[in-house]
């Protein structure tokens, strides 16, 4: 008998008696609002108000850019792309020359179209 077999068997039979339990759950994150910022210490509030103001500015710029892009391409209703995961959506296992061909460039255009002007 292999020296590791008794240990493997002990784990196998012991695991059969174990059961899983939910220890805890992560509550959803609370939205960052001016009301929440107002509860912070006074010396922290200014930076968070500036952050919110900048975020709102970026959101408006993104929305305006998106609407302009739709008008430019004569699209009246945006569509949702089909869902894809991993290598089925974006092939990562192709030879280097494949990535300069039509299909790869089409996929790259789709990926880029979901990036916003404020993405770095």
C-alpha positions, 0 to 999 in steps of 0.5 A, spaced: 500 500 500 502 506 498 504 511 504 499 516 502 493 512 501 491 512 508 491 519 509 487 520 502 482 515 504 482 519 511 480 525 507 475 522 503 471 519 508 472 525 513 470 530 507 463 526 506 461 528 513 462 535 512 457 540 510 458 547 508 455 553 511 454 560 509 458 564 514 457 571 512 455 575 506 457 581 503 452 587 503 452 591 497 456 597 497 452 604 499 452 609 494 457 615 495 452 621 496 453 628 499 449 626 504 454 621 506 460 625 505 456 630 510 457 625 516 465 625 515 469 629 519 469 636 516 477 636 514 475 630 509 469 632 506 472 637 501 476 632 498 470 627 497 465 633 495 471 635 489 471 627 487 463 627 487 463 633 482 469 631 478 465 624 477 459 628 475 463 632 470 466 625 467 459 622 467 456 628 463 462 628 458 461 620 457 454 621 456 455 627 451 460 623 447 456 617 447 450 621 444 454 624 439 457 617 437 450 615 436 448 621 432 454 620 428 453 613 426 446 614 425 444 609 431 437 611 434 437 605 439 444 602 442 444 595 442 447 590 447 452 585 444 452 578 445 455 575 452 461 572 451 466 569 456 474 568 456 477 565 449 470 565 446 469 572 446 476 575 445 481 569 442 487 569 446 490 563 443 491 565 436 498 566 432 501 573 433 499 575 425 492 573 426 491 579 431 492 584 425 487 580 420 479 583 419 476 579 425 481 581 430 480 588 428 473 587 428 473 585 435 478 590 437 473 595 435 468 593 439 472 592 445 474 600 444 467 602 443 465 600 450 471 605 453 469 612 455 473 618 453 474 618 461 477 611 461 485 612 462 
